[in-house]
Amino acid sequence: MAIKADKLSQILENFQQFLHKSLDDCEDFKQISKNLARLHSTLEQKKISVQIVSEKLALAQELYDLIFTNEQLKTVFELKFDTLVEVPEKSGRQQIASLKFKEIRDKNIEIRQNYQLQDNKTIAIGRCPESDITLSSKLYQGVSWNHLKIQPIINNSKITQWQICDLQSTNGTFVNGKRVEKLHLLESGDKITLASPNYGAGVAEIVFDLRNETINSKTNLEYWDLIDCDLMLIVIDSQEPLSIKEKSFIKNFDAGFISQQYIIAKLPNFQQDTQAEAIATTNLENLATWINNEVTTKELELISLYLESANNTGTDLNLEIDKKLLKTQTSFFKLLENLVKRQPENLLAKRLFIKLIAEVESIKPFYLNKIASLTQTIAAEEAKIASLNQVNWKEVSKSTITEIERGKDLLFKQIKSDLSQSKAAILDNYSKKSIIYTIQDFVDNLTPTITTQNGQKIIILKDESRPDFDDLNLSLINFCVNSLKTWTSKEWQKITNIYNNGGLNGFLKRTTHQINVVPNLFTSSPFTPPSDLDLEGNFLISFVGTTCTTTYKQKSLIGYIVKELRGNIMATLMPVMLIIPFIVSSKVSKNQIIGKFPQLFNKFPWLLGLVVCAIVYFLVNKYNQQNENDIEASVQKIKKDLANYYQSFTKNLLDKILQDINLALEIEAQKISDALETIDSTYLECLSDAEKQQLEIRNNLEQYKNQQKTLETELAEFNKLTKI
């Protein structure tokens, strides 16, 4: 049963009153209220929308002119004519996704903007000028350059859904107050805030809206404008069979809005063309058959009509018009007059009622989403209270601090033990890796050089690997200092990253994780990373070196020979006594040999020279060997003294370094203790805040439940309005 105009008017008034109470809750309600006001105004004007359409615009114009001659119809009809358009494919209900952008500027002025989403495009949001939605850093706090993106996805049911992806922003993306971890599937009514969980001044809020629309007004606007009418008059030429375009339109156009649909077949003047009547009869019979067989979903009425007005023809021509044709006009006008005779607004009611349904169909999902959102919020708030009451945070925080302090004491005790072992290893005389061994090896590789100064021979040790150091002490000091620097750097690296399962950094990392017994309490670590070890002060001291030279007093060669001859004459002559018998080739006694020496030397004077040369050669070689042994002994003594000095020097410097390392460890221990005091203070503040939070949550819960009750009451009222 079709709805009456007075009933529709009452419904429109009821919906407008209902929306007026809820305008502050939803921005869309304002537009719906305006649209309903326009529908009400159209209903009160009682103007019937009549759409005349034809493949040939001239035919539509003729019917328009004919109807316009009727004064009664002119007052109630809103006439329009146009050509046929292609009927778009039926898409049914479509999802329309959009972002409703809200911000609060100065003086609490709220600004709103809408962005429609496309099924094949990802929306980027951030401070980058190339973003689809660019947010100024002057207006919004904490928004990253590339903050987030909203992208479409196709689920298993081939339905487009939308998900939000945080692009590792600095301050985060929040949906309904909860921070997004990577991806989050959006639902209609979700509230998105950037860099803050709460909406307010300097914070942008984006509301995701997803609604179903029966009519896709963006697809072929001409078509939807064409069928938005109360009466549809399709004009054809009876002298021609229906074209493919005409058949397609008649068969497929959407008659949802339309109260009455007529096919107006233009009849020619039979008096002027005798064959035209037969052609018209045949075409109209074929048309009626086609309508009965093919167009079963519409109530179409076929009307044969002579379109030329009798009032617009000449007097002579009136006599030539068939009376039957003029009668068709009379019948046609009577048909239209009967339609609007009593209450023409009832024809309007069907179209306006359908538009009313389309306008208000988004209201119920709004309330359902709001109620569902409040239900989730209430559940979340109740879960918060339960979680706050579930754990005794005071005991947990106290035990956490105690455990961390115990771990700190154990850490520094173990570090000092490892450091002591490392010191013992570097000073181990029996280890090739120790600095004691490397100093000895360095000294052993020094090259001795003998020079003469003021008539005295001096032995000087030199480092051939470092010719740039004239002073060997500088070379040795540099060697020892660099070795200790390397050891110190490695030890501090071990202290900070290796000793006792990760060193200081490992302990701080574990402790940072350990203190998060209260979720999200510490946004950053309260602990300060270990400082770099600065020991340059120990190495900038002017060190006192030791002597690297010794004076060597070399004996005179002549004096050495005389001394040796005097002390060892018999040892020198013995080889001569043994050799001479072989030379003279005769067996004689010892005394005879000695007595014959003068005769032998007179007879063989070269033999005397040979003996003297042999004795001198022997003594010179012995003299040189003695000098070399004395020099080597002097060099070894210098090297030993030098190695002992710098080994002792290294031990003393190492002790100073260890004192500085221990002082640095005490500073690091104090830094950790100070951080623990801060953590303990933060825990106490947190406990106080938790108590306040519980009170606030309970107050919020009461407000949420009241809001939910109000929404359910309004939804029940809306459901009553929709029961038609």
C-alpha positions in Angstrom: 0.0 0.0 0.0 1.4 3.4 -1.1 2.1 5.9 1.6 -0.1 9.0 1.8 1.3 12.5 1.7 -0.1 13.5 5.1 1.4 10.4 6.7 4.7 11.2 5.0 4.6 14.8 6.2 4.1 13.6 9.8 7.0 11.2 9.4 9.2 13.9 8.1 8.4 16.2 11.0 9.0 13.4 13.5 12.4 12.7 12.0 13.4 16.3 11.9 12.4 16.7 15.6 14.4 13.6 16.4 17.5 14.8 14.4 17.3 18.3 16.0 18.0 16.8 19.4 21.0 14.9 18.1 22.7 17.5 15.9 25.6 17.9 18.2 26.4 14.2 18.3 27.0 13.7 14.5 28.0 16.2 11.8 26.1 14.1 9.2 22.9 14.7 11.1 23.0 18.3 10.1 23.1 17.5 6.4 20.4 14.8 6.8 18.2 17.4 8.6 18.7 19.8 5.8 17.8 17.2 3.2 14.7 16.2 5.1 13.7 19.9 5.3 14.0 20.1 1.5 11.9 16.9 1.1 9.2 18.4 3.4 9.3 21.6 1.4 8.9 19.7 -1.9 5.9 17.8 -0.4 4.2 21.0 0.7 4.7 22.6 -2.8 2.6 19.7 -4.3 4.4 20.0 -7.6 4.4 16.7 -9.5 7.7 16.1 -11.3 7.0 14.9 -14.8 9.9 13.7 -16.9 9.4 13.6 -20.7 12.1 11.6 -22.5 12.7 10.5 -26.0 15.5 9.3 -28.3 14.5 12.2 -30.5 14.6 15.5 -28.5 12.0 17.0 -30.9 9.4 14.4 -29.9 9.9 15.2 -26.2 9.6 18.9 -27.0 6.3 18.3 -28.8 4.8 16.5 -25.9 6.1 19.2 -23.5 4.5 21.9 -25.6 1.2 19.9 -25.8 1.0 19.5 -22.0 1.9 23.1 -21.5 -1.3 24.1 -23.3 -3.3 22.8 -20.4 -3.6 25.5 -17.7 -4.7 23.1 -15.0 -1.8 20.8 -15.5 0.7 23.7 -15.6 -0.1 24.6 -12.0 0.6 21.1 -10.6 3.2 19.8 -13.0 6.9 20.5 -12.9 7.7 19.6 -16.5 11.1 18.7 -17.9 12.2 16.9 -21.1 15.4 15.3 -22.2 16.9 12.7 -24.5 17.3 9.1 -23.6 20.6 8.2 -21.8 22.3 4.8 -21.3 21.1 2.9 -18.3 24.1 2.1 -16.1 24.8 -1.4 -14.8 23.0 -2.0 -11.5 25.6 -1.9 -8.8 23.2 -2.4 -5.9 24.3 -1.0 -2.5 27.8 0.4 -2.5 30.2 1.1 0.4 31.4 4.7 0.6 34.5 5.2 2.8 35.6 8.6 3.9 37.8 10.4 6.5 36.2 13.2 8.5 39.0 15.5 9.6 38.5 17.6 12.7 40.8 20.1 14.5 40.5 22.7 17.2 42.1 26.0 16.4 42.6 29.1 18.5 39.6 30.2 20.6 38.2 26.6 20.5 37.0 27.0 16.9 36.5 23.5 15.4 37.2 23.0 11.7 35.9 20.0 9.8 36.9 18.6 6.4 35.9 15.5 4.5 38.1 13.3 2.3 36.5 10.5 0.3 38.6 7.3 0.0 39.1 5.4 -3.3 39.2 1.6 -3.4 42.4 1.6 -5.4 44.4 4.4 -3.6 46.4 4.5 -0.4 46.2 7.8 1.5 49.4 9.1 3.1 49.3 11.5 6.0 52.1 13.5 7.5 54.1 16.8 7.4 55.6 15.9 3.9 54.2 18.3 1.3 53.7 15.3 -1.1 51.3 13.6 1.4 47.7 13.2 0.4 46.8 15.0 3.6 49.5 17.4 4.7 49.6 18.6 8.3 51.5 21.7 9.3 54.0 21.4 12.1 52.9 24.9 13.2 49.4 23.7 13.9 49.9 20.1 15.0 52.2 18.8 17.7 54.5 15.8 17.2 53.4 14.8 13.7 56.2 13.0 11.8 57.2 13.7 8.2 55.7 10.5 7.0 53.3 9.6 9.9 50.8 7.0 8.6 49.0 5.6 5.7 45.4 4.3 5.2 45.2 1.6 2.5 42.4 -0.6 1.0 42.6 -4.4 1.3 40.3 -7.1 -0.2 39.2 -9.7 2.3 38.2 -13.3 1.6 34.6 -12.3 0.8 35.9 -9.9 -1.9 34.8 -6.9 0.2 37.0 -3.8 0.4 38.2 -3.0 4.0 40.6 -0.3 5.2 43.6 -0.6 7.4 45.8 2.0 9.0 49.6 1.5 9.1 51.8 3.6 11.3 55.1 4.4 9.4 57.3 4.2 12.5 56.3 7.7 13.6 58.1 9.2 16.6 55.0 9.9 18.7 52.7 7.2 17.5 49.2 6.8 15.9 46.2 6.2 18.1 42.8 4.6 17.3 40.1 5.2 19.9 42.9 6.1 22.4 45.0 3.0 21.8 48.4 3.1 20.1 48.6 1.3 16.8 51.3 -1.3 16.5 52.1 -1.6 12.8 48.7 -2.4 11.3 45.1 -1.9 12.5 41.8 -2.8 10.7 39.5 0.2 10.7 35.8 0.1 11.5 33.2 2.7 10.9 33.3 5.4 13.6 36.9 4.8 14.6 38.6 7.9 15.9 42.2 8.4 14.8 44.6 10.9 16.5 48.2 11.6 15.7 50.9 11.9 18.4 48.4 12.0 21.2 45.7 9.5 22.4 43.3 12.3 23.2 41.7 14.9 20.9 42.2 18.6 21.8 43.8 21.8 20.8 46.8 21.2 18.5 45.8 17.6 17.9 44.2 16.4 14.7 41.3 13.9 14.9 40.3 11.8 11.9 37.0 9.9 12.0 36.8 6.9 9.7 33.3 6.6 8.2 32.0 3.6 6.2 28.4 3.7 5.0 26.3 1.9 2.4 24.5 3.9 -0.3 21.6 2.5 -2.4 22.2 5.0 -5.2 25.6 5.8 -6.6 25.1 9.4 -7.5 28.6 9.7 -8.9 27.9 7.2 -11.7 26.0 8.7 -14.7 24.4 11.7 -13.0 22.3 12.4 -16.1 20.6 9.0 -15.7 19.7 9.5 -12.0 18.5 13.0 -12.7 16.3 11.6 -15.5 14.5 9.0 -13.4 14.1 11.3 -10.3 10.5 12.0 -11.1 6.9 11.1 -10.3 5.6 10.6 -13.8 7.7 9.1 -16.6 6.5 9.8 -20.2 8.6 8.0 -22.8 7.8 9.3 -26.3 8.3 7.1 -29.4 7.4 7.5 -33.0 4.7 5.0 -34.1 6.0 5.1 -37.6 9.2 3.4 -36.7 9.9 0.2 -34.7 11.6 0.6 -31.3 15.4 1.1 -31.6 17.8 -0.9 -29.6 18.5 2.1 -27.3 14.7 2.6 -26.7 14.2 -1.1 -25.9 17.2 -1.1 -23.5 16.0 2.0 -21.7 12.3 0.8 -21.4 13.4 -2.6 -20.2 16.1 -1.6 -17.7 15.5 1.9 -16.3 15.0 2.0 -12.5 11.3 2.8 -11.7 11.8 2.9 -8.0 11.0 6.6 -7.6 8.3 6.7 -10.3 4.6 6.4 -9.5 3.3 6.1 -13.1 5.1 5.2 -16.4 3.7 5.7 -19.8 4.9 5.1 -23.3 3.5 7.8 -25.6 3.4 6.7 -29.2 3.2 9.7 -31.5 0.5 9.3 -34.1 0.8 11.0 -37.5 -2.0 12.9 -39.2 -3.8 10.1 -41.0 -5.6 12.6 -43.3 -2.3 13.6 -44.8 -0.8 10.1 -45.1 -3.2 7.2 -45.7 -0.5 4.5 -45.2 0.6 5.9 -41.8 -2.3 4.5 -39.9 -1.5 0.9 -41.0 2.2 1.3 -40.2 1.3 2.8 -36.8 -1.1 -0.1 -36.1 1.5 -2.7 -36.9 4.2 -1.1 -34.9 2.0 -0.5 -31.9 0.8 -4.1 -31.9 4.4 -5.3 -32.0 5.3 -2.9 -29.2 2.4 -4.2 -27.0 3.5 -7.7 -27.6 7.1 -6.9 -26.7 6.1 -5.1 -23.5 3.9 -8.1 -22.4 6.7 -10.6 -23.1 9.9 -8.7 -22.2 9.0 -5.9 -19.7 7.5 -7.8 -16.8 8.9 -5.8 -13.9 7.2 -2.5 -14.7 3.6 -1.4 -15.0 3.8 0.4 -18.3 0.8 1.8 -20.1 0.9 2.4 -23.8 -0.9 5.5 -25.1 -1.3 6.5 -28.7 -1.3 10.3 -28.9 -1.4 13.0 -31.6 1.1 15.5 -30.3 0.3 18.6 -32.4 -2.0 20.9 -30.5 -5.2 21.8 -32.3 -4.9 25.4 -30.9 -1.5 25.8 -32.6 -2.6 24.8 -36.1 -4.2 27.0 -38.8 -8.0 27.1 -39.3 -7.7 25.3 -42.6 -5.7 22.5 -41.2 -8.2 21.8 -38.3 -10.5 20.4 -40.9 -7.8 18.0 -42.1 -7.1 16.5 -38.6 -8.7 13.2 -37.9 -11.2 13.5 -35.0 -9.8 10.3 -33.6 -6.5 12.0 -33.2 -7.9 15.0 -31.4 -9.8 12.6 -29.1 -6.5 11.0 -28.1 -5.4 14.3 -26.7 -8.7 14.8 -24.8 -8.3 11.3 -23.3 -4.7 12.0 -22.5 -5.5 15.2 -20.7 -8.3 13.6 -18.8 -6.0 10.8 -17.7 -3.4 13.3 -16.3 -6.1 15.5 -14.7 -7.6 12.4 -12.9 -4.1 11.6 -11.5 -3.9 15.0 -9.8 -7.5 15.7 -9.3 -7.8 15.2 -5.5 -4.4 15.0 -3.8 -1.5 15.4 -6.2 0.9 15.3 -3.4 0.2 11.6 -2.9 2.1 11.0 -6.2 5.0 12.8 -4.6 4.9 10.6 -1.6 6.4 7.5 -3.2 9.5 9.3 -4.5 10.0 11.4 -1.4 9.5 8.4 0.9 12.2 6.4 -0.9 14.5 9.4 -0.6 13.6 9.6 3.1 14.6 6.0 3.6 17.9 6.6 1.8 18.6 9.6 4.0 17.9 8.1 7.4 19.4 4.6 6.8 22.8 5.8 8.1 21.3 6.9 11.4 20.8 3.4 12.9 24.4 2.3 12.1 25.6 5.5 13.7 23.8 4.6 16.9 24.9 1.0 16.8 28.5 1.9 16.2 28.4 4.5 19.0 26.8 2.0 21.4 29.3 -0.7 20.3 32.2 1.7 20.8 30.9 2.7 24.2 30.5 -1.0 25.1 34.1 -1.6 24.1 35.2 1.5 26.0 33.3 0.4 29.1 34.8 -3.0 28.9 38.3 -1.5 28.5 37.8 0.8 31.4 36.5 -2.1 33.6 39.5 -4.1 32.5 41.8 -1.2 33.5 40.3 -1.2 37.0 40.6 -4.9 37.3 44.3 -4.8 36.2 45.0 -2.0 38.6 43.5 -4.0 41.5 45.0 -7.3 40.3 48.6 -6.4 41.1 50.0 -5.0 44.3 52.2 -2.4 42.6 53.8 -1.2 45.8 55.2 -4.6 46.6 56.2 -5.3 43.0 58.1 -2.0 42.7 59.8 -2.5 46.1 61.0 -6.0 45.2 62.1 -4.7 41.7 64.3 -2.0 43.3 65.8 -4.5 45.7 66.6 -7.1 43.0 68.2 -4.4 40.8 70.4 -3.2 43.7 71.5 -6.8 44.4 72.3 -7.2 40.8 74.3 -4.0 40.7 76.5 -5.1 43.7 77.1 -8.4 42.1 78.0 -6.8 38.8 80.7 -4.4 40.2 82.1 -7.1 42.4 82.5 -9.4 39.4 84.0 -6.5 37.3 86.6 -5.8 39.9 87.5 -9.5 40.1 87.8 -9.8 36.3 89.9 -6.6 36.3 92.2 -8.0 38.9 92.7 -11.1 36.8 93.4 -9.0 33.7 96.0 -7.0 35.6 97.7 -10.3 36.8 97.7 -11.5 33.2 99.3 -8.4 31.8 102.1 -8.4 34.4 102.8 -12.2 34.1 106.5 -12.7 33.6 105.9 -16.1 32.0 103.3 -15.0 29.4 104.3 -13.8 26.0 101.1 -11.7 25.9 102.1 -9.8 29.0 103.4 -6.2 28.9 106.5 -7.3 30.9 107.5 -9.7 28.1 106.8 -7.2 25.4 109.0 -4.6 27.1 111.8 -7.2 27.5 111.4 -8.1 23.9 111.4 -4.5 22.8 114.6 -3.8 24.8 116.3 -7.0 23.4 115.6 -5.8 19.9 117.4 -2.5 20.5 120.6 -1.9 18.5 123.8 -0.9 20.4 126.0 1.8 18.7 129.5 2.7 19.7 130.7 6.3 19.3 133.7 8.3 20.5 133.2 11.4 22.6 136.1 13.3 24.2 138.4 10.4 23.5 136.1 7.9 25.2 134.1 5.2 23.6 130.4 5.3 24.5 127.8 2.5 23.9 124.4 3.9 22.9 121.2 1.8 22.5 118.9 2.8 19.6 115.4 1.8 18.3 115.9 1.2 14.6 112.1 0.8 14.1 111.6 4.5 15.2 114.3 6.6 13.7 112.2 9.7 14.4 112.9 9.3 18.1 116.5 10.5 18.9 116.0 9.8 22.6 115.4 6.1 23.3 113.5 7.0 26.5 110.9 8.8 24.3 110.6 5.6 22.2 110.3 3.4 25.3 107.8 5.7 27.0 105.8 5.9 23.9 105.8 2.1 23.5 104.8 1.6 27.2 102.1 4.3 27.1 100.6 3.0 23.8 100.6 -0.6 25.1 98.8 0.6 28.3 96.3 2.7 26.3 95.4 -0.3 24.2 95.0 -2.5 27.2 93.0 0.1 29.0 90.7 0.7 26.0 90.1 -3.1 25.7 89.4 -3.4 29.4 86.9 -0.6 29.5 85.2 -2.1 26.4 85.0 -5.4 28.3 83.7 -3.6 31.4 81.0 -1.9 29.5 80.0 -4.7 27.1 81.4 -8.1 28.1 82.2 -8.8 31.8 79.4 -10.5 33.8 77.1 -11.2 30.8 77.2 -8.0 28.8 79.0 -5.6 31.2 77.5 -2.3 32.3 75.5 -1.9 29.1 74.0 -5.3 29.3 73.1 -4.7 32.9 71.4 -1.4 32.1 69.5 -3.0 29.2 68.3 -5.8 31.4 67.4 -3.3 34.2 65.6 -1.0 31.8 63.4 -4.0 30.8 63.1 -5.0 34.5 61.8 -1.6 35.7 58.9 -1.8 33.3 56.8 -3.7 35.8 54.3 -0.9 35.5 53.4 -0.8 31.7 54.3 2.4 29.8 55.6 4.1 32.9 59.0 4.9 31.4 59.0 6.2 27.8 62.8 6.2 27.9 65.5 4.6 30.0 66.2 6.5 33.2 69.7 5.1 33.2 72.6 7.1 31.7 74.9 5.0 29.4 78.5 4.5 30.7 80.8 7.5 30.1 83.9 7.1 28.0 87.0 6.6 30.1 89.4 9.6 30.1 92.9 8.7 31.1 94.8 11.3 29.1 95.8 13.0 32.3 97.9 10.0 33.3 99.7 10.0 29.9 100.4 13.8 29.7 102.8 13.7 32.7 106.5 14.4 31.8 108.0 11.0 32.7 111.7 10.8 33.9 113.7 8.4 31.8 116.9 6.5 32.6 120.3 6.2 31.1 120.5 4.4 27.8 124.4 4.7 27.4 127.6 3.5 29.1 131.2 4.5 28.8 133.6 1.7 27.6 137.3 2.0 28.4 139.1 0.0 25.7 142.7 -1.4 26.5 145.8 -0.5 24.4 146.7 -3.2 21.9 150.5 -2.9 22.6 150.0 -3.0 26.3 147.7 -6.0 25.9 150.3 -7.8 23.7 153.2 -7.1 26.1 151.1 -8.2 29.1 150.0 -11.4 27.3 153.6 -12.2 26.2 155.0 -11.6 29.7 152.3 -13.6 31.3 152.1 -16.4 28.7 155.6 -16.6 27.0 155.9 -20.4 27.4 152.5 -20.9 26.1 153.5 -18.8 23.1 156.8 -20.7 22.4 155.4 -24.2 22.8 153.8 -24.3 19.4 157.0 -23.0 17.8 159.0 -25.8 19.4 156.6 -28.3 18.1 156.6 -26.9 14.5 160.4 -26.4 14.0 161.4 -30.1 14.0 159.1 -30.6 11.1 160.5 -27.7 9.4 164.2 -28.7 9.8 163.4 -32.4 9.2 165.9 -33.8 11.7 165.8 -35.4 15.1 167.5 -33.3 17.6 167.2 -32.7 21.4 165.5 -29.9 23.0 168.6 -28.1 24.0 170.1 -28.5 20.6 167.0 -27.0 19.1 167.2 -24.0 21.4 170.9 -23.7 20.7 170.4 -23.8 17.1 167.7 -21.0 17.0 170.2 -18.2 16.4 171.8 -20.3 13.6 168.4 -21.2 12.2 167.1 -17.6 12.2 170.5 -16.5 10.6 170.1 -19.2 8.0 166.4 -18.6 7.5 165.6 -15.0 8.4 162.1 -15.3 7.0 161.3 -17.9 9.7 161.7 -15.3 12.4 159.3 -13.0 10.7 156.8 -15.9 10.3 157.0 -16.7 14.0 156.6 -13.1 15.0 153.6 -12.6 12.6 151.9 -15.7 14.0 152.3 -14.5 17.5 151.0 -11.0 16.7 148.0 -12.4 14.7 147.1 -14.7 17.6 147.3 -12.0 20.2 145.3 -9.4 18.0 142.5 -11.9 17.5 142.4 -12.6 21.2 142.4 -8.9 21.9 139.5 -8.3 19.5 137.5 -11.1 21.0 138.1 -9.8 24.5 136.8 -6.3 23.4 133.7 -7.8 21.8 132.9 -9.8 25.0 133.4 -6.7 27.1 131.1 -4.6 24.9 128.4 -7.3 24.9 128.5 -7.5 28.7 128.1 -3.8 28.9 125.2 -3.8 26.4 123.5 -6.6 28.3 123.9 -4.7 31.6 122.4 -1.6 30.0 119.5 -3.6 28.5 118.8 -5.3 31.8 118.8 -2.0 33.7 116.6 -0.4 31.0 114.1 -3.3 31.0 113.9 -3.3 34.8 113.3 0.4 34.8 110.5 0.4 32.3 108.9 -2.7 33.7 108.7 -0.9 37.0 107.6 2.2 35.2 104.8 0.3 33.6 103.6 -1.3 36.8 103.5 2.1 38.5 101.5 3.6 35.6 99.2 0.6 35.5 98.4 1.1 39.2 97.4 4.7 38.5 95.3 3.6 35.6 93.5 1.0 37.7 92.9 3.7 40.3 91.2 5.8 37.7 89.2 2.8 36.4 88.0 2.1 39.9 87.1 5.7 40.4 85.1 5.6 37.1 83.4 2.4 38.3 82.4 4.2 41.5 81.0 7.0 39.5 79.0 4.6 37.3 77.7 2.8 40.4 76.6 6.2 41.9 74.9 7.0 38.6 72.9 3.8 38.8 72.1 4.4 42.5 70.8 7.9 41.5 68.7 6.5 38.7 67.3 3.9 41.1 66.3 6.7 43.5 64.6 8.4 40.6 62.8 5.2 39.6 61.7 4.7 43.2 60.3 8.2 43.3 58.6 7.6 39.9 57.0 4.4 41.3 55.6 6.3 44.2 54.2 9.0 41.9 52.7 6.2 39.8 51.0 4.6 42.7 49.5 8.0 43.6 48.4 8.5 40.0 47.0 5.0 39.9 44.7 5.8 42.8 43.6 9.0 41.1 43.2 7.1 37.9 40.9 4.5 39.5 38.7 7.3 40.8 38.7 9.0 37.3 38.0 5.7 35.6 35.0 5.0 37.9 33.7 8.5 37.1 34.2 7.9 33.4 32.5 4.6 33.6 29.4 6.2 35.1 29.4 8.8 32.3 29.9 6.2 29.6 27.1 4.1 31.0 24.8 7.1 31.1 25.7 8.0 27.5 25.1 4.4 26.5 21.7 4.4 28.1 20.8 7.7 26.4 21.9 6.3 23.0 19.9 3.1 23.5 16.8 5.3 24.4 17.4 7.4 21.2 17.9 4.3 19.1 14.6 2.8 20.5 12.9 6.1 19.6 14.4 5.9 16.1 13.2 2.3 15.7 9.7 3.4 16.6 9.9 6.1 13.8 11.0 3.5 11.3 8.1 1.1 12.0 5.9 2.2 9.0 
